[in-house]
Every structure is written in C-alpha cells, then in structure tokens.
Amino acid sequence: MNQIEYIAVTYAKVPRLPYGAYGYDVWFHIHMYDGSIFSFISLTLSGKKDFNKAIDFMKNQGIYFKDGYHILDALHSKEHLSYYLERLEKEQSK
C-alpha cells in the first residue's frame, strides 16, 4: 500500500442487457508513485457495508482518494448509488 500515490474514483454509464437500460459502474484508477496506473471496476454491489469498511481501512492506512463526484460519500448514504449517479448525470448535462 505504500506504493499507492492515490486512488481516483469515477464512474461510467453503461448499457445493461437484455432490456437496453443504462446502469453505472464505479471505477477505481490506482495511481502508483512509479507512474503506473491500474484501473478496475469496484464491486459495490457485493455489499455497501463491507465496501465502506474496506474504503475506511485504506483511508486509515494513509491512502488518499480523489473523488470529485463524491461517490464514496454517496455510498455512505441510504440512497441507491444508481439514483445518485443518474441525478449527477442530469445536473452535469444542464
């Protein structure tokens, strides 16, 4: 963990099959001190409580999160993340 400079948190709107509806994936882009970047979709659906505990653990280890969309804050609320991100999308498109 001491090789991680920061983790950027973002999202992507993606089509969900078979009905053609859209959903949202939360992405973590891990920026290392050596300049390399590792990206992956975070698995928030596995349980918000456990996910939040893992994030809190990493923060307690000194890992900094760049979260311009306040996604991690939204995960601590009772609102469904997809509703939050949909509202965010609408506000940005104005």
Contacts in CASP RR format, 6 or more apart in sequence:
PFRMAT RR
TARGET T0000
AUTHOR 0000-0000-0000
METHOD contacts of the structure
MODEL  1
MNQIEYIAVTYAKVPRLPYGAYGYDVWFHIHMYDGSIFSFISLTLSGKKD
FNKAIDFMKNQGIYFKDGYHILDALHSKEHLSYYLERLEKEQSK
1 58 0 8 1.000
1 61 0 8 1.000
1 62 0 8 1.000
1 63 0 8 1.000
3 32 0 8 1.000
3 33 0 8 1.000
3 34 0 8 1.000
4 30 0 8 1.000
4 31 0 8 1.000
4 32 0 8 1.000
4 33 0 8 1.000
4 63 0 8 1.000
5 31 0 8 1.000
5 32 0 8 1.000
5 33 0 8 1.000
5 35 0 8 1.000
5 64 0 8 1.000
6 31 0 8 1.000
6 63 0 8 1.000
6 64 0 8 1.000
6 65 0 8 1.000
6 66 0 8 1.000
7 28 0 8 1.000
7 29 0 8 1.000
7 30 0 8 1.000
7 31 0 8 1.000
7 58 0 8 1.000
7 63 0 8 1.000
7 64 0 8 1.000
7 65 0 8 1.000
7 66 0 8 1.000
8 28 0 8 1.000
8 29 0 8 1.000
8 31 0 8 1.000
8 65 0 8 1.000
8 66 0 8 1.000
8 67 0 8 1.000
9 26 0 8 1.000
9 27 0 8 1.000
9 28 0 8 1.000
9 29 0 8 1.000
9 42 0 8 1.000
9 65 0 8 1.000
9 66 0 8 1.000
9 67 0 8 1.000
9 68 0 8 1.000
9 69 0 8 1.000
9 71 0 8 1.000
9 72 0 8 1.000
10 26 0 8 1.000
10 27 0 8 1.000
10 29 0 8 1.000
10 69 0 8 1.000
10 71 0 8 1.000
11 24 0 8 1.000
11 25 0 8 1.000
11 26 0 8 1.000
11 27 0 8 1.000
11 69 0 8 1.000
11 71 0 8 1.000
11 85 0 8 1.000
12 24 0 8 1.000
12 25 0 8 1.000
12 27 0 8 1.000
13 22 0 8 1.000
13 23 0 8 1.000
13 24 0 8 1.000
13 85 0 8 1.000
13 89 0 8 1.000
14 22 0 8 1.000
14 23 0 8 1.000
14 24 0 8 1.000
14 25 0 8 1.000
15 21 0 8 1.000
15 22 0 8 1.000
15 23 0 8 1.000
16 22 0 8 1.000
16 23 0 8 1.000
23 82 0 8 1.000
24 81 0 8 1.000
24 82 0 8 1.000
24 85 0 8 1.000
24 86 0 8 1.000
25 41 0 8 1.000
26 41 0 8 1.000
26 42 0 8 1.000
26 44 0 8 1.000
26 71 0 8 1.000
26 81 0 8 1.000
27 39 0 8 1.000
27 40 0 8 1.000
27 41 0 8 1.000
27 42 0 8 1.000
28 39 0 8 1.000
28 40 0 8 1.000
28 41 0 8 1.000
28 42 0 8 1.000
29 37 0 8 1.000
29 38 0 8 1.000
29 39 0 8 1.000
30 37 0 8 1.000
30 38 0 8 1.000
30 39 0 8 1.000
30 40 0 8 1.000
31 37 0 8 1.000
32 38 0 8 1.000
42 51 0 8 1.000
43 51 0 8 1.000
44 51 0 8 1.000
44 75 0 8 1.000
44 81 0 8 1.000
48 75 0 8 1.000
51 75 0 8 1.000
52 75 0 8 1.000
52 76 0 8 1.000
55 65 0 8 1.000
55 72 0 8 1.000
55 75 0 8 1.000
58 65 0 8 1.000
59 65 0 8 1.000
65 72 0 8 1.000
67 73 0 8 1.000
69 85 0 8 1.000
69 88 0 8 1.000
71 81 0 8 1.000
71 84 0 8 1.000
71 85 0 8 1.000
74 81 0 8 1.000
74 84 0 8 1.000
74 85 0 8 1.000
75 81 0 8 1.000
77 84 0 8 1.000
END
